Amino acid sequence: MLRINRLYRSFMSSVRNVIFTPKWWYQRARYGYSDRDWWNGDFYLSGVIAGIMEDIVNKGHGVSTSYSYGDWKTPIETMVESRDVEFNKYIAIFREYSKNGPAIDQEWVDNF
């Protein structure tokens, strides 16, 4: 019975992919995303945002003037350090969300 169930699921999965895959390709070509992308879009985007922010921290991209705290004579190194601290905080949040979604455990919250 188990083999029959597995065979049936495999068959239905392949039929579903044959039917819906062209639809998803068309939607991606026309709109830039498909129905399939909607379901886990938030997890995917949080991982992408964390990766972008990590890249900015690691490669030392430019710093926004908002990190000067109103003083235009603030050294660039100080602005980079304050930006990196803030970005690392948000990188951790986005990484955690991309792994577990909104179900963040209390231990992680306490450690943050």
C-alpha positions as CSV (number, residue, x, y, z in Angstrom):
1,M,0.0,0.0,0.0
2,L,2.9,2.4,0.8
3,R,4.4,1.9,-2.7
4,I,1.0,2.6,-4.3
5,N,0.7,5.8,-2.3
6,R,4.2,6.9,-3.1
7,L,3.7,6.1,-6.8
8,Y,0.4,8.1,-6.8
9,R,1.9,11.1,-5.1
10,S,4.9,11.0,-7.5
11,F,2.5,10.9,-10.5
12,M,0.3,13.7,-9.2
13,S,3.3,15.9,-8.4
14,S,4.7,15.4,-11.9
15,V,1.2,16.2,-13.4
16,R,1.0,19.3,-11.3
17,N,4.4,20.5,-12.4
18,V,3.6,19.9,-16.1
19,I,0.3,21.8,-15.7
20,F,1.4,24.7,-13.6
21,T,5.1,25.2,-14.6
22,P,4.2,26.9,-17.9
23,K,1.8,29.1,-16.1
24,W,4.5,30.1,-13.5
25,W,6.9,30.8,-16.3
26,Y,4.4,33.0,-18.1
27,Q,3.6,34.9,-14.9
28,R,7.3,35.4,-14.1
29,A,7.9,36.7,-17.7
30,R,4.9,39.0,-17.6
31,Y,4.8,40.2,-14.0
32,G,8.3,39.4,-12.6
33,Y,6.8,36.9,-10.0
34,S,4.4,34.0,-10.0
35,D,1.8,32.6,-7.8
36,R,4.3,30.1,-6.5
37,D,6.7,32.9,-5.4
38,W,4.0,34.5,-3.2
39,W,3.9,31.8,-0.6
40,N,7.4,32.1,0.7
41,G,8.3,35.6,-0.6
42,D,8.7,37.1,2.8
43,F,11.3,34.4,3.8
44,Y,13.1,34.8,0.6
45,L,13.2,38.6,0.7
46,S,14.4,38.6,4.3
47,G,17.3,36.4,3.3
48,V,18.1,38.7,0.4
49,I,18.0,41.8,2.5
50,A,20.2,40.2,5.1
51,G,22.7,39.3,2.4
52,I,22.7,42.8,0.9
53,M,23.3,44.3,4.3
54,E,26.0,41.8,5.1
55,D,27.7,42.7,1.8
56,I,27.6,46.4,2.6
57,V,29.2,45.8,6.1
58,N,31.9,43.4,4.7
59,K,32.9,45.4,1.7
60,G,32.7,48.8,3.4
61,H,30.4,50.6,1.0
62,G,29.8,54.3,1.5
63,V,28.0,55.7,4.6
64,S,24.9,57.7,4.6
65,T,25.2,61.2,6.1
66,S,22.4,60.2,8.6
67,Y,25.1,58.5,10.6
68,S,26.9,61.8,11.2
69,Y,24.2,62.7,13.8
70,G,24.0,66.2,12.6
71,D,27.7,67.0,13.0
72,W,29.3,67.3,9.5
73,K,32.8,67.0,11.0
74,T,32.3,63.4,12.3
75,P,35.1,61.2,11.0
76,I,34.0,58.7,8.4
77,E,35.4,55.8,10.5
78,T,33.0,56.7,13.3
79,M,30.1,56.7,10.9
80,V,31.1,53.4,9.5
81,E,31.4,51.8,12.9
82,S,28.0,53.0,14.0
83,R,26.5,51.9,10.8
84,D,28.1,48.4,11.1
85,V,26.8,47.9,14.6
86,E,23.2,48.8,13.5
87,F,23.4,46.8,10.3
88,N,24.7,43.7,12.2
89,K,21.7,44.0,14.5
90,Y,19.3,44.0,11.6
91,I,21.2,41.3,9.7
92,A,20.6,38.9,12.7
93,I,16.9,39.8,12.7
94,F,16.5,39.2,9.0
95,R,18.5,35.9,9.1
96,E,16.4,34.6,12.0
97,Y,13.2,35.5,10.2
98,S,14.4,33.9,6.9
99,K,15.0,30.6,8.9
100,N,12.1,30.5,11.3
101,G,9.6,33.1,10.0
102,P,7.5,35.0,12.6
103,A,7.9,32.1,15.1
104,I,11.0,33.6,16.9
105,D,11.7,31.7,20.0
106,Q,12.1,33.5,23.4
107,E,15.7,32.3,23.8
108,W,16.7,34.2,20.7
109,V,14.8,37.3,21.8
110,D,16.5,37.2,25.3
111,N,20.0,36.9,23.7
112,F,19.4,39.8,21.5
